[in-house]
Amino acid sequence: MKKLIMAAVLVTVSVTFANAQSKGSSYKTALGVKFYPGAGITLKHFVDKNAIEGIAYFWRDGIRVTGLYEFHGNINGAPGLKWYVGPGAHVGFWNNRYWNRNYPGYDGGALIGIDGVLGLDYKFNGAPINMSVDWQPSFEFGDYGGWSGNWGGIAIRYTF
């Protein structure tokens, strides 16, 4: 809960001290929160038509830091709405509670992996707000790694 409050404070501070706001139907950079699983902080920045997104998820079993490269495309007839798809990678640090519950006797702590992402991104016209929903399947390497199809979520961001 403390981490969720910290994320909300970070977004509020960035909103208060931002000099430039993107109020059209597009944006260059956005900072906000992403939900599921747990809560995370997300920063998305466009480089031409594509974007780089960094996500730090926090939840009761640990932390996972993910970097994604997203190819964006417009959806005809829907200003501000884009589809996106792309590759990425992550590193996760799980606490002993996670390992003891899922793999008794294993004292590991970190896993690395590759990710994919598929989603929709919407920028509200006239407001510095962006929302996205996506699915982020991943594969983790090492002992007890493997396929995971339960990452992704809903993000709400302030745009700059």
PETA-V294694 format. One line per field, one symbol per residue. phi: phi as a letter, one per 40 degrees, with the letter a starting at -180 (. if undefined). psi: psi as a letter, one per 20 degrees, with the letter a starting at -180 (. if undefined). burial: 1 if it has 9 or more other C-alpha atoms within 8 Angstrom, else 0. Layout:
# PETA-V294694
phi: ???
psi: ???
burial: ???
This chain:
# PETA-V294694
phi: .ccccccccccccccccccbbcbcbbabbababbbgcgbabbbbbcbgcbbbbbbbcbaccibbbbbbbbcbacbdgbdgbbcaaicaaabbbbccdcccccbdgcbcabbbabbbaaabbbbccgbcbbbababbcabbchdgchcabbbhibbbbccb
psi: hhhgggggggggghggjphpqojbjrrgqqpbqpppqbqrppppppocirqppppopprhibqppqpqopoqqqopjmpipqqqqrrarrppoqrhggghghmpipkrhqqqrqqrqpappppppiqlpqqqprpmqrpqqapjaaqpjkrbapqpqpq.
burial: 0001001100100000000001111111111111111111111111000111111111100111111111110110000111111111111111100111000000001011111111111111100111111111111110001001001111111111
